Amino acid sequence: MNRSIVQAAKRPIAIAGALAATLTLAACGGDSGGSADDAGPPQSGGTLRYGLSLPATCSDPAQSTANQTIYVVRQVVDSLLDQDPETGALKPWLADSWFVSADAKSFSFHLKENVTFSDGTPLTPDVVRQNFDSVVALGSVKSPYGATYLAGYAGATAVDARTVRVDFKSPNAQFLQAVSTPQLGIQSAATVTKSADDRCLGTNIGTGPFTYAEWKQNTSATLAKRTGYTWGSSVFANKGDAYLDKIVFTVVPESGVRTGSLSSGQLDAISDALPQDVPQIEGGGGKVQFTANPGIPFGLQPNVTRGPLRDSAVRAALLTAINRQELVDTVLGPQFKTATSVLASRTPGYVDLSSRLKFDQSASKKILDDAGWVPGSDGIRVKDGQRLSANVVFSAVFAGNQAILELIQQQLRPLGFELKLEPVSQAENTARQNSKDFDFIYYNTSRADGDILRTFAVDGRNLNARGPSEKLDTLLTQELATTDAAARTRIINDTQGVVLDEGLWIPTIELSQAIGVAKGVAGVSFDASARLQFHDTWVRR
């Protein structure tokens, strides 16, 4: 490395270490990999047949938001850094070292030697620049995750043949963890210069351990092993080529059909195994691997700019009106948790606010009574001629969403609150969220960093829907400028309380990934954000 770069980076190295310490996960849940039949050394070769619960909608990681899509695209694209799923510490991947300026406005990454894309072109600092430029150009509609991670992006510069510096107009401490996400994964210049739509067609070229062999939109995707892969993440157990020759992803939307296909040997692994599926899977010698998602738990985000949800008393009443334990017990099973804050419990910076979310409909009724909402002739409350009624827009990105919302609908009825369900496609759900065309929108967002509060729950696409908040904006700005681990945690703690104070998120349940794995399959593992990584996966032949 250029000597001047090393000298200039001495102080920021310590800051980067402090920031990485912030990312230690609050708890390590779930099953990291393996199966009931994973004894013995890994074997190379073979095909993993995987059943997705929803189609992969776009082959471009920069435009990917749903878990089922990320499961596919992550195998093709590497990131500058990785995040240890057990500790939350940032680890080398395409970059072997990194430095953060004291003001959190400048980030330098030193790239590993001899890294190439699958078309043979080399990884260079300028290609990294092109990737970040392209994400900014895609914007928040096409790349909602990436655009928020790069908020305030001022540009990237090739400092020397192996060092790239990324600059921001204002402090952006969260960016270090963001470069470990698939949305900021690095693709070839030939890919990132294409149009947004063309980047979704399965021709993406990455540095990852697999390449796209076939892409059938909304139906299937086939990945093939790339040979000569020697720059894998330091988190990977396997330091060379992937073990599998191929991965074939097929969309199987019905849970019972997915489970039956796994038990009969037609599939090797499946998404979204439901509690009732576990006995059948285990009866066939397989297992279900669980891990809890960090980030924003599932919840109702109110649009505070219209209808009865403009009333802060209504939003406050809803916090204690939902019986979250009944949601888990009735719909999901014991592997799932109730939401106890506006961050999931495995997220760095999480603070337990369960005392504020305790089920107490008497308290909820009193709040509404005091605010002037009185029962109407049909039991639904009214105030100034307006019914206490709101729609909730949602998609089936998680198999339990509709059943959960139907139960919430029943729970709110005795309160005098009418909740109307609007199931929509994933594409329409995104469009409605972007245009703020909803009363409530129901979703979750996974990320192993407390900054997720800024990027999705209360900012970004949803800024106009949550309204102005000087206190919240001040905390979010402070979080971006803080590199001290303890100070950043305190800010994230305080932010969660303010979100509840203002009724900007009504948490329900924490999402857990439940992956059914057949006998003879090993090394199916979760990354820090509870997405699947197949580099270490192998099948017994």
N, C-alpha and C positions, 0 to 999 in steps of 0.2 A: 504494500500500500504506500502511497505517497506520504513521505515523512511529515510534511506539514499538516496533512489530514490527521495523522495519528496524534501529533502534538495538540492540535486544536480540539481534539475530541476527548482529552483526558478528563475534564470536568463533566461533560455530558454523559460519560460512561456511567458514573455514579448515579446520575439522575435517571438514566434508563433502567438501572438496576432497581432503584426505588419504585419506579413506575411499574416495573414487572412484578414487584412484590405485592402491589395493589391487587393483582389479578389472581391471587391465591383463592381457590374456590372455597366457598363457605362449608361445603361438605361434599364428600365424594360418594355419590350414590350409584347403584346399578351394577351391572355385570360387564366387565371390560372386554370379554371375548371368550372364545372357546365353545365347547359343546360337551355333551355327555360322552363323546367318543373322541377326545382330543389328545389322548396319550400318544407318545412317540414323536419322532422328529417330523417337521412339516414336509409335505411332498409337493413337488412342482408338477404342474400340468393340470388338465381338466377344465371343466366349465362350471361356473356357478350360475344356476338358474334362479333368478330373484323375482318375486311377485310384488309389484308396487300396488298400493291401494288407490292411487290416482296417477294419471299420466304425467310424465315429464313434459313440461310445456315449452321449454326453450333450452337449447344445448349450450347457451352462453351463461357462464356463472355470474357475470356482471348483472344479468337481468333475472336471475333466479331468486325466488323468495320462499317457495314451499319446500318442505323437507323431501318429498318424493322426487322432486327435480334435483335438489342438491345432492341426494344420494348418487345420482348418475354423474352429474357434471364434475363433482369433486374428484373423481378418479382420474380425470383427464388433465386437470389443472393444479399446479403447485402454487404455493404462496411464498412471499419473502420470508415469513416467519411461521412457526407453528406454536400451538399452545398446549401444554401438557394437560391432559384431561384430569389427572389426579391432583396436581398442585396448582394449576392455573399459570405456571411460569411460562414465559415466552422462550422459545427454543429456535435454533438455526434451522433453516430449510434452504431456500434458494440464496439467502444471505447468510454468511457465516459470522458476521458481526454487525452491530448497529449502534448508532449514537443519536442522542436527543439533545438539542440545545437547551440551555437553562430556561429560556422563555417559552419552551414547547412550541416554537414556530418552525423549527427546522429539524428534519430527520434524515440521517445519512445511513445508507445500507451498502455494505461491502459484499459483492456477489461472489458466490463460489466459482471456481475455475471449471471450464470445460462443460458447462451446462448447455444443452442444445434442445431445441424444440423438435417435435417428431418429424418435421420436414427437413431437419438437418441444420437449420439456421441457428446461430449462437444466441444465447441470452446476453444482452448488453444493457448498460444503463439507459441507452436511448430507447430501447424497446420498453423498459419499465416506464419511462416517461410517456411513451405513446399510449401505454395501457391506461395510465391515470388520466391523461388528456381525454382519452376516448370515453371513460366513465363519466367525466364531467360533461362531455358533449351529449351523452345519452340522457342525462338529466334525471330528475327525481321520479318522473312517470315511468320511464323505461328501466331505470336502475335505482329503485328507492333506497336500498341499503347502501350501495356504493356512493351515491350522491351525498348522502348525509355523512358518511365517513370522510368524504373529501370536501366538506363544507369549508369555504374560505381558501380553497386551493389556489396558490399563486403560481405554481409551476414546478417542474422538476428539471434538474440539471445534471449532466454527466460530468462529474468532478474529475474522474480519470477513467481508465479502461474498465475498471471493475467497481467503481463507486458512483452511486446516484444519490443526490440530495433532493429531498422533497420539501418545499417551502409553503407556508401558509401565511395569510394576511393577519391572522390573529391566533392566539394560542389554541392548540388542538391536541391536548395530551392523549385523548383516546385513540389517535391515529396509529400508535404503535401496536396496540392489540388488533386494530382494524385490518392491518396488513396480513394478519393470520387467517382472515376469513376468505371463503371462496369467492365472494363478490369482488374482492381486490386481488384475486388470483391472476397470474401473469400468462398471457397468451401471445402468440406470434404477431409480428407486424402485419402479416397477410390477413390475420383474423380481425384485428382491432381496427383496420382501415375499412372494413365492410360496413354496410348499413346495418341498423339495429335489427331489422327483420332477417337479413341474410346471416346474421350471427346466431340465429336460432335454428339453423337447418342441419346441424350435425356435421359441419365441416370445420369445426373449431380445432385449432392446432395449439397444443400446450406442451409443457415439459414433463407432464405427469407420467405415472407408470402404465397408463392405459391410453389407447387412442380410440376414436370413434370408427367402428367398422361398418355400422349401419344405424340409421336413424329413421324411424317411421313415426311421424308426428302423431302424438296422442295414442300410440299403440305399443311400440317397443323400441328398445335401443340395445345394440350389441357393442361391447367394448372388447378390444384385443390388446394383449400384453405387448408392451414395448420392451425390446431388449436393449441392454447397455445402460440401464437406469441405475446410476451410482450416486445420486445426490438427494436421496430421500430425506425426509424429516428425521431429526435426531430422536423424535418420539417413536418412530417405527422400530419394531423389533427386528425386522428383516432389512438388511442394509444393501441388498441388491435388487435384481428384478423382482417383480411381483410373482407370487407362486402360481396364480391362476393363469391359464392361457386365454380364457374368455370369461366375460360376464354378460349374460343375457337377461335384460330387464323386460318383463312383460306386465302389462296392466291387468290386474284382476280385482275389480272394484268390490266384489262381494266377499265379505269376511269368511263366510262359511266355505265358499269355493276355494279361497286361498288356503285355508286350513286343510281342507280335503286334499288339495293338490300337494301340499307339503307332506301330509301323512301317507299319501299313496306313492310318493317318490317322483312326482312330476315336477316339483319345485324343490330347491335346496334351502331357501330362506324366504321369509315373507315379512311385509310391513304390517303394523297395526293389528297384532294378535290381541283379540279381546279376551277378557277373563274367562268367558265360557269356552274359549278355544284351548286353554292351557291343558286340561286333562287329555284331550285328543292328541295334542302335540307331544306331550310327555309320554303318553301311552305308546306312541310309535318310536320311542327312543330319542326324540328330540328334546329341545328345551326352549324356553322363552327368556330372552335377555332383556332386562329392564334397565333404563337409566333415566333420571329426571332431567328435564331441560332447564338450563339457566335462562335468564332473560326476563321478559314480561310474561307472567302467567296468563292463562286465558281469563278474559274479563270483558265487561261491557264498557266501551268508551262512549260517553255521552257527547252529543253535539250541543254545546251549551249556548248556541246562537239561535235556537229555534224551539218552539213548543214549550211544554211544561218543564223540560230539562234546563231551561234558562234559570229556573228557581233553584238556588243553592240548597234550600231546605229539602226539595225532592231528592236531589243527589245525595244529601246527607242521610236521608231516611233509607235509601237503598242499600247503604253499606251494611246495615244490621238486619235487613229484611230477607236476606237469602240464607237458607240453611245449607251451608257448603258441605257439611259432613253428610247430609242426606244425598247430595249430588254424588259424592264418592261412593257411598255405600250402595246406592240404588243403581247407578249407571256404570261405574268404573271398576270397583274392586279395590282390595287393600294395597295394591302396588302404587296407587295414586295418592296424592296428598291434596288437602284443601289449600287454597291460596291464603297466605297469612300476611301478605304485604303486596305492594305494587311491583316488587321484584320477587322472582322465584327464589326459593331458599338456597339454591346452589350458586347464586349469582354473587360475585364479589361486591361487597358493600351492602348486602341484604341486611335488613333489620326486622325483627319480629314485631309486627303490629297487630297480631291476632286479637288482642284485647279490644281493638277498635272495630273488628269485623265479627265479633261474637253475635250469633243469631239471637235477636231480641225484637220480635215484631211489636211488642208493646211500646218499646222505645221508638220504633219507626212510626207507629201510629200517632204517638204524642207529638213528634216533630211535624208531621203533616197537619194534625189538628191545630197546633199552635201557629202554623203558617197559613191557615185559612182554607185548607183543602178539606171539603166536607163530602160525605158519601152522597152520591146521586141516587135516583130511583132504581137503577140497576146495580148498585153497589160500587160503581166506579166513582171515584172522587171527582169533584169539580171545583173550580175557583174562577171567578170572574167570567163564567160562561165557557171555560175551557176544561175539557175532560183530561183526567190524569192517564193519558194513553200515549204510547210510543212504540214505534216499530224497531225491530232489531234485524239488521242485515248480516248474514253470515253465509259461509260456504262450508262444504264438507271436507275441508282440509284435514280434519280429524274425525274419525268415525263416530265419536260420541257427541259431536256438537249438537245435533238436532235433539237427541234425547235429553241432554243437559238443559238446553233452552226450553224444551217443553216442560220439564220439571220446574225450572225457575218461573215459567209462566204461571204454573199452578200455585207456586209458593207466594207469588205477588198478588194473586187475585184477592185473597182475604184482606190484604192491606188496602184494597181499593185501587190498585194499579193494574191497568190493562197493558200487557205486553203482547205485541203482534209480531209473529215470526215471518221473516222474509228470506227463505233460502234462495241463494243465487249461485251462479257458476263462479269459479275462482276469478275469471276475467272480469265479470260484472262486479264482483265484490271489490276488486282493486279499483275499478273505475268509479264506483260509488264512493269509496274511501277518498280517492283523489279529488273528487268534485264536492265532497262534504255533503252528499245527498243521502243522509241517514239521520235518524234520531239516536239510535245506538248502533255501533258496529261491534261485532264479537270476533275476537281473534287473539292470538298470542304471537310473540316474536322471540326467537331464541338468539342469545348472544351471551358469551361469558365475560361481560363487562357491564358495570353499573351505568355506563354512559347510554345504555339502551333507553334509559328514561328520557334522555334528550332526543335521541334519533327517531323514536317511534311513538312512545306512549304519550308524550306531551309536546312534541315539536315536529319538525319535518312536514310530512304530508298533512298532519293533523293540527297544525298551528292555528288555523282559523277556526277549527271546530272546538278548540278548548278555550278560546278567548284570551284576553290579556291577563297577565299576572306578573306584577313587578317583582314580587318575592321569589317566584319560581324562576323567572328569567335571570335574576341575580345569581341564584344558586347554580343554574346551568352554565352560566358564564364562568363562575368560579371553578367549577369542576373541570372545564376545559383548560384552565390556566394552571392547574395544580398538579405537580409531579410528585409531591411528597405523599407516600402511601397512606399514612394515617390521616392526614388532612383531607385527602381525596375521599377516603372512606366516610369521614364525618360529614362531608358535604352530600354524598350520596345518601347517607342515612337521613339527613334533614330533608332532602328532596322528596323522599318517599312519604314523609309526614305531611308535607305541603300538598302533595298530590291528593292525599286522602282529605286533608282539610278543605280543599276546594272541590272535592267530588269529581275529579277528572278521570278516575278509573275505578270501576267496581269489580274487584277481583273475584274470581270464582274458584277455579281449580288449577293446580300445576300440571302441565303436560309431562307425561313420561313416554319415552319411546319403548315399545314392546315389540321386539323382533323375534319371530319364530325361526328357529334354526334346526335343520334336520340332523339326524345322527350321521356322523362322518364328516361334518363340516366344522372347521375350527378357525379361530382368529378373526371372526367378525367383530369389529371393535367400533367404539364410539369416539368421536373427537370431543374437544372441550365444550362444544356447543350442542352435543348429543346428536350429531350427524354421523352417518356411517362412513368408515374408511376400510377399503378392501385390499390395501396393499399387503397386509399380513395374513389375509384369508387363504385357506387351502382346503382341499377336499380329499378325503381318503379314497383311493381308487383300488 
